[in-house]
Amino acid sequence: MYQCSKYNNRLNVSSKKIKELREKNHLSLSALSTKLALMGIDISKPSLHKLETGKRILKDYELYGLSHIFKVPIEELLNDFISELKNEDVV
């Protein structure tokens, strides 16, 4: 079976930021799932939980949908990862 590589033991680098923004916007997992569904992006409540805990890969169109719902640039969802790379002088 194919094993996806992880970054800091997570399958996506935006998990913490997604949860932070969801809570800041006072959205439940169900409410966020519904908002995404209205955009044509099907992510169930359990899958959103896996996203937030880093146990699920985040697809590019899902990243865009989340940035649109939270009204933030995509870079904000990637900010922790980008900062970490800059601190390590990778970028």
Residue pairs with C-beta under 8 A, 6 or more apart in sequence:
4 11
4 57
6 54
7 13
7 81
9 54
10 54
10 55
11 54
11 55
11 56
11 57
11 58
12 51
12 54
12 56
12 57
12 58
13 78
13 80
13 81
14 51
14 58
14 63
14 66
14 77
14 78
14 81
15 51
15 52
15 53
15 54
15 58
16 52
16 80
17 76
17 77
17 78
17 79
17 80
18 51
18 52
18 58
18 66
18 77
19 52
21 66
21 70
21 72
21 77
22 29
22 32
22 52
22 70
25 70
27 35
29 45
29 48
29 49
30 45
32 48
32 69
33 43
33 44
33 45
33 48
35 69
36 42
36 43
36 62
36 65
36 66
36 69
37 43
39 65
39 68
39 69
41 61
41 62
41 65
43 51
43 62
47 56
50 56
51 58
51 62
63 74
63 77
64 74
66 77
67 73
67 74
67 76
67 77
70 76
70 77
75 82
82 91
85 91
